Amino acid sequence: MKRTIRTKPVALKEVLQGLLRPGDWEALKQRRLIRGVWEAVLPPRLLSQTRLVEVRRRELWVEVTTPAWTQELQFLKPRVLEELEKSLGRGVIKDIRFSLGKI
C-alpha cells in the first residue's frame, strides 16, 4: 500500500475512523459509558479492587480481588444496574457477574 503524504495536520478522529470499523466505535462508546457509571457509583476503595473485563450476552463481567469485595459489590449491584440503564438504555446490561482475579 502506498502512503499518502499530507501537507496539513489530520485530526485524530479522522485517523481513528480509518483504523476502526463502525461497530468498534459503538463498542468504545459503550465501554466509556460503563466505566463512567462504574467510577461514579463505586466508592474509591472498591475501584482499586475491581477490573471491568467485558460485556457478554448483556452481562457485565467484573474481576474482583477477594470474595469479601464480591460480597460488598453484591449490595451495590442494583444501584449500578439502575445507573447503567439510565446511561445505556433499558436492557443493554441485564446483570453483573463477578469473578476472582488479579488486579
N, C-alpha and C positions, 0 to 999 in steps of 0.2 A: 504494500500500500504506500502510495506516495504522500509525503507530508505536505500540507499546505502552509506556506509562510504567511503569517498575518502581520499587517503593519500597525493595527490598532489592538489595544488590550481587549481581551474577551472576558465577559462576565463568568464567574464561577458557575452560576446556574446554567449557562449555555454549555459549558464544558461537561457538567454532570449529566445534562439531558442527552448528550451524545454517548455517554457511557452506560446509563441506566435505562432499562425498559420502562414503559409507562406503569406497569404493575409494581415495579420496585419503588416508585415514588410514593404510591399509596401505602406500601408496607412501611417505608421510612416514616411517613407522616403518622401512621398508626402507632409505631413504636415510640415516637416522640411524645405523643399524647398520653400513652400508657405510662411512660416514665414520669411525665409531669404530674399525673394523678398520683402515682406511687409515692413520689417525693413529697407531694403536698399532704397526703393523708398519714403516712408513717412518721412516727417520732424519729428524730435523728439517731438515737441509739439503735433502732431497728434497721435503719437504712444500711448501715455498715455490716449488718449480719445477713443481708439478703442479696440475691442477684437475679434479675429478671432474665429468664432463659429464652422462652419462645411462646408463641400463641399457636396452639394446635387444637383443631376441632372446637373452636370457640372457648378454649380453656387457656388461661394464662398460667404458665409453668414457672415456678419460682424456686430457686435453691436457697436453703437456709442452713446456717452453720450448726445449730443444735436443735434437738427436739423441744427444748424449753421455748425457744423463739418461735418454733412452729405453733406451739400451743397459744402463745400470745397473738400470733398472726391470725389464728382462727377467730379470735374475738374481734379483730379489725376487718375481717373479710367482708361482712355485709356492707360496711361503710365504703370500702374500696370498690366493691361491685357497684354500689349506688353511684359513686363518683365516676366510674368508668362508663356507666350507662349515660350519665349526663354529658360526658365528653365525647364518647364514640357513637352513641346511639343505642337503642334498645336491641338486645340480643347479640351484639358483636362479641362481647365476652360474657359467657354464662356462668363460669366458675373459675376458681383459682385453686391450683394444685401445688402442694409443697413437697419438696424432696430434700433430703440431706445432701449437702455438697460442701466443697471447699471454696470459700470466697476469697 
